Amino acid sequence: ELMYDEESHVIARGGHAGVGNMAFKSSVYQAPRESIPGGPGVVVEAEVEMKLLADVGLVGFPNAGKSSFLRAISNARPKVASYPFTTLHPMIGMVEFPDDDLMTIPVCDIPGLIKGAHENKGLGHAFLKHIERCSTFLFVIDISMGLDYAKKQYEDLAFELEEYKEGLSKQPAAIIASKMDISQDITATVSELSKHTGLQVQSCSALTYQRVDAVKTFLRQFQRKVQKKPVPEPFPAGTILNMEGKPTTFGGKNRL
């Protein structure tokens, strides 16, 4: 698996190098006709699979409002319709912030999962493989059908992630409570859903753009918190570093 820039991996080695006629050239033999052919290399058939890279992955069941949400927060234009399985391929949208030109968050809209996705039902593996690359998940939960249904959605989605790959459901995550424009008791639903899941919950409506800006602000703060790395402690005064930036010791002690 290749994950970093300029990383490589050998899957088929070539044969030993041959020797051309110029290797036999000398001061008295200017046009040699001798040569040594090279050896045969390894022949393989390889299937190369590319996984999409995004900081945030939208996870939800079909028709939960993932594509509409991505359209609302980014310039991506995934297909949106009133029937399930509208999204057939993952799509990435770049979330930009007018007051912060240096911050852009790639968000991936994963096609809707179904129960049994971890067993490859509904092309589950074809979709779940892209989720592995995301550092953060946003569970898009339809709250228009009430609190109990919202809880069940999250439980089923977390189960599918964990069954597909152990520890995947423990990734940093938050919940987007979608379709608030047709929901009732939003405040109570959001509060109870947060208590039930232990995750932060943000409600919004991609159709009417209610709280979309608030959700984008939350997403920026959440990503900064997730990506924040501890600052390493500086080396003691007088430390001598080698060419690799590591401390060099002399006689068992690092000193000038």
TAFENLIN-V570942 format. One line per field, one symbol per residue. phi: phi as a letter, one per 40 degrees, with the letter a starting at -180 (. if undefined). psi: psi as a letter, one per 30 degrees, with the letter a starting at -180 (. if undefined). A space follows every 50 residues. Layout:
phi=???
psi=???
This chain:
phi=.bbbcgcaacbaccccccbccccccacbbcbcbcabccccccbbbbbcbb bcbacbbcbacdgchcccccccbaccbccbacbcfccbbdbbbccbbdca ccbbbcbbccddcbcgcccgcgfdcccccccdcccbbbccbcccchcccc ccdcdcccccccccadgccccdaabbccgccbbbfcdccccccccccgbc bbcabcccgcgcccccccccccccccccbccccccddgcbbcccgbcbbb ggbcac
psi=kkflkgklkkfkklllklklfffgkaffifikglljlllklkklkkjkkk kkklekkjkllkgfgeeeeeeefagkilkklgllhejfkkkkkjjljegi ffkkjkkkjkkkllkgefggkhheefefffeefkfkkjjjkjgfgleeee eeeeeeeeeeeeeekkfefglkllkjjlhffgllheeeeeeeeeeefglk kklljfefgkgeeeeeeeeeeeeeeefkkkkkklllkfkkkafgglkkkj hfkjl.
